Amino acid sequence: MGYKILIADDEPGIIQLLKDYFEIQGYEVIEARNGVEVMEKLSRRPDIILLDVSMPGIDGFEVCRRIRAHISCPILFLTAKVEEQDRINGLRLGGDDYIMKPFAIDELGARVEAHLRREERKRVIGSVLLADRLAVHYSERSVYYDSIPISFTKMEFDIVEILSMNPGQVFSKDQLYEKTRGYDGTGDSSIVTEHIRRIRSKLAEYTEQPYIETVWGVGYKWIG
């Protein structure tokens, strides 16, 4: 996964619990025991922050107030407080979510994943890949060659999007099928081969550049 998560809590047991869980999930964990450490470790550019509200000295609300103007990643408060006004104050300071203690670890993990997915979508919106004379507009879900639009079906564009956003990374047919159709999708992952063939055929009408390379016995990768 490769995400960096900063976990700030003055209870060593909670830090260890969360550290063990998120490292198993593939996250790089940055630990902080108080507000001062949070601000010191922002230089490591976390992708998301879990911030305990009731830390001694500088509490979580004050930390959020001080850092929010300088970072854009999601901030999730960890708190045992249940007062509505506390939740309102935290959100007004720039927090993105509240996790009530005690929490179910899997639910916390799911909430973290959801916020990170939203961040990924925001980064994609408006972004464009330019590869030689080919342009992939992710927000428009459109592809152009020398300003000429190339028509792709939904699944064809999904495959182009996945491969082009991860140049050099090899994806198997099963991985591409799951990412485009979902784990609950019904059908045969072999249809990915046909979609790849169609994508190549459409691109070949405009260019000889082989943007999608077959890695025999493994899958496909973007080489544009």
N, C-alpha and C positions, 0 to 999 in steps of 0.2 A: 504493500500500500504506500509506504514511504512518507506518510504524514507525520508532522511533528506536533505533539500535544504537550502543552505546559500545564502541569497540575500543581495548584497552589493550595496547601492545607496545612494547618499547624498540628494535625494529628498524624503521627508517623504511621499508624496502622492503616489509615485511609489511603495515605500516599502509597504505601506498599501494595495494598489491595489493587488500587487503580493501575499502578505501574506494572504489576504482574499481568493484569488483564489486558491492558493495551499493548504491551510488548508482544504478547502471544498473538494479538491481532495484526501485528506488523508495524505498529507505530514506533516512532522514536520519542521517548518520554523525557521531558525536561522537568525536574523537580524544583519546587520552591516552598519554603517553610513559612514565609511571611511576605508582606507587601514589598519590602525593600528588595528581597530576592527576585520577586516577580519583575520589577522594573529593571534590575540588573540583567536578567536573562532574556529580555525582549530582543537583545541583539542577535539571538539565535533564530529569530524570525519564526515563531511557532505558527502553525496553520489554524490552531484553535486553542482556547484557554479554558480550563476548568478552574474557577476561582471561588474559594471558600469565602463566605461573607464575614464570618466571625473570627478573623485572625487578630492576634494581639497587635497593638501599635497601630499600623495603618490597616484598616479593615478593607474587605473586598470592595465595598462601595467606593471608598476613597481611591483605591487603586484603579478601579475602572474609570473614575472621573479624571484621574491624572493621565492615563495612558490612551484613552479612547481617541483623542484627537490625532494620535501618532500611529495607531495601528488600525487595520480594517478587519482583522480576522474575527470570527465569532467568539463571544465571551459568554460562557454558561456559568451561572452562579450555583454553587453548592451551599445549601442552607438548611438549617433546622427551623428557621423562622417561618411562621405561617401567616403573619399579618399581611393583609392585602396591601396596605400602604407601603410596606417594605418591598413587595414585589413591584409595585408601581414605581417607586423611587429607583430601584435597580434598573428597570427597563428604560426609564427616562435618562439615566446616566449613560446609557449605551449598551447595556446588557442585552443579549439575544434570547436567553432562556433561563428557566429556573429548574434546578433539580433538587427535590426535597429529600433531606436525610430523615430516616434511612431510605436508601434507594435500591432498586433491583439493578444489579450490575449489567445485565443484558439490555434492559431498557435504556440505561445510561449510554451504553455502547451504540444502540440504535439511534438515539437522539444525536449523538456526536456525528455518526455517519450521515444522518439527514442534513445536518448543518453543513458538513463538508461537501455534500452533493450540491447543495444550493450555491455554495461558493464557487464550485466548479462551473455550474451553469452560468453564473454571473460573469466569470472570466471568459467563457466562450462567447457570450452575447456580444455582438459587434466585432468579433475578431475575424481575421481573414488570413488564410494561408496563401502565400504566393510562392509557387514553385515554377521557376522559369516563366512561361507565359500562361500557366494554369493558375486560376484563383478559386479557392474554396471559401465561400462565405457561410460560416457556420450559423450565424443568426438567421440568415435568409434561407438556409438549407438549399443553397444553389451553387453551381459550379460553372465557371466561364473559362473559355480559352480564347485569348485575344479579344475579350469582351463579348464573345459569342456564347450564349447560354447552351449548356449541354444538359439535356433532360435525363434525370435519373428517377427511378421509383424510390419509394420510401426506404425500402431495405437496402437498395443499392447505395443511396446516399448515406445511410447509417454505417455501412461498411467503409465507405470512403472516409467518413468522419472519424471512425475509430482508428483506422490505419494511419491516416494523415496526421492525426493529433499525437500519434506515438511513433514517429519515424524510426525505422530500424528495429522496432520491437516485433517479434514474431508472434502471430496469433494463430492458433489452430482453428480448424473448421468449427469444432465444438464451442470454442471460446467466442468466436464471432457470432455463432448462432445464438448462444445464450445472451450475449450483450445486445443483440438486435431484436430478439424475440422474447427474451426473458426465460427464467428457469422453468416457468410453467408453460412455455410455448410448446405447441404440439406440432409434430412434423419430423422431418429428417434433416440433420445438419448437412447432409450432402448437397442440399440445395444451395449452400453457400458457394460451392464450386461453380454452379451455373450463374449465380449473381456476379461472381468475380469475372467469369467469361464475358458477361454482358457489359460490365463496367469497362473492361479492357477494349471490347469491340467499339464502344461509344467513344472512348478516348482516342482510339486508333484512327478515327475519322479525321482527327485534327493534328495528331502528333505521333511521332515514332518513339517518344520517350516512354519506357515501360515503368510507369509509376508504381505498380504493384508487382512485387517479385514473389515467385513461388519458392519456398524453402522445402525441397522435396522430403516427404515423410514427416514434415513438421507442420507447415501452414503457410502463411503469407505475411509479407511485411511491405511497408511503404518506403520507397527509395527515391522519391522525387526531391 
